[in-house]
């Protein structure tokens, strides 16, 4: 996944996961990287298959939906002003996500490659610590260096 657009937002207030997902859908639509059906598909996908993941010291959410809703690949990193409760991917619990990584992919194989690389890096506590703590201007460099080198 070499050709993608990376979007970053920090410090935004959300009351719940639905607000985050709505924001992602609206932003990706406004940026022209998704088709009009994407916002609804993202909400529906998250409802059916939650994406909250508990890590060693943090939790993340990785919302995404089917490639048929994408125009071009994108990744949207969001550092909310406070952890947001997402349903957990692998059980009926909830996690407080400190980082949301929305994926927009145009080919299902790209999605699997990117998810594998992302999960691999998320197992490294220093990866998420870096993404959460560096100044916003440095997030893209850190993310690209760590994750996308692995996905290449």
N, C-alpha and C positions, 0 to 999 in steps of 0.2 A: 504494500500500500504506500506507494511513493508520492502520488499526486493526490493531495487531499488539502482541504482548507481547515485550519485550526482556529477555533474561536475560544476565547478565555474570558471569564467573568469572575470577579472576586467581590466578596462583601455584600452581596445582594441578599435582601431579606425575603424569605419564603416562610409561610405558615405550615405547609405540608408538602408531601410528595406530588400531589396533583397540581399544585401551583408550579412546582419545578418543571414537571412534564409539560404543562401548558406553555410555560415560558420557553422551553426548548423548542416545542413545536412552532410557536409563533416566530421565534428568532430564526430558526432554520428556514422557515418559509420566507421571511423577510429578506434573508440573505440569498435566496434563490437556489439553495442546494437541494430542496425537496419539492415534491409535488403537493398540490392542495390537500390530498388525503392523508398526508403524513401526520399532522397533529392528532387526528382521531386514531390512526393506526398505532401511534406511539402509546397513547393512553390505554387502548385496548390490549396491546401486547404486554404492557406492564401489569395490567390487571390479571391477565391469564398466566403470565410467567414473570413473577417478580424478579428484580435484578439486584436487590440489596445483598451485599456480601460482607460478612464479618471477617476482619483480618486480625492479625496479632494485636495491634494497638489501636486500630481505627476500623471504620466501616466505610465502604464505598457503594455507590449504585452505578450500574452500567446500562442505562436505558437504551434500547435500540428496537428497530422493527424490520420488517421484510425489505429487501433491496428494491422491490418494485416501486417503493415510495420515494426513492432517491433519484436525484438528477446528477449529482456529483458527490464523491466521497468527502466526508467532513468528520471532525472530532470536536466536540464542545466540552471543555473543561470548566466546571463551575465549583468555586469555593464559596459556599454560602456563608452568611454571617454567623450562623449557628448550625449545629448538626440537624439534619432533616430525617425524620423517621420514614423508612422504606420497608415494605414487606421483604422478608428474607428469601433469597433464591432457593435455598435447599431445605427449608422447613417452614413451619407455620408462624415462626417468630418475626420479630421486627428488629431492625438495626438502625442506629443513628448515623447516617452517612455524613462524613465531613468533606467528602469529595464526590462529585457526580461527573461521570465520564460518558457523555452521550456519543454513540457511534452512528454515523450515517454511511452506509456502504452501498455500492452499486452492484457488487457481485457476491453471492453467498460464500464463495471460497475465500474472498478477501476478509469477510467477517470472521470466519473460523480462524484464519491466520492471525488476524489482529487480536481476537479474543485470547488465543493461546499465548501470544506475546504479552498481552496485558496481564493475564493471570500469572504468568511467570514472573513478571516484574513486581506485581502486587504482593508476591510472597517475600519480597525483599523489603523489610521495614524502612530502610533508608530511602527507597524510591518514593513512597507516599509521604514520608516526613519532608523530603525535599520539595515535593509538589505543594504541600500545605504551607511551607514556611518561607520559600523564596519570595522575593518581591514579584509582583504580577508581571513586570517586564521581563523577568527571567524564566517564567514558567515554560514558555514555548521551547526555549533552548534546552532546558532540562528534560522536558518530555520527549522532544525529538531525539536527543542524544541517547536516552535510556531505552525508551520503548520502541521507537521506530527503527532503530538500529537492529533490535532483536527481531522485529517483524519482517525485515527485509529479505 
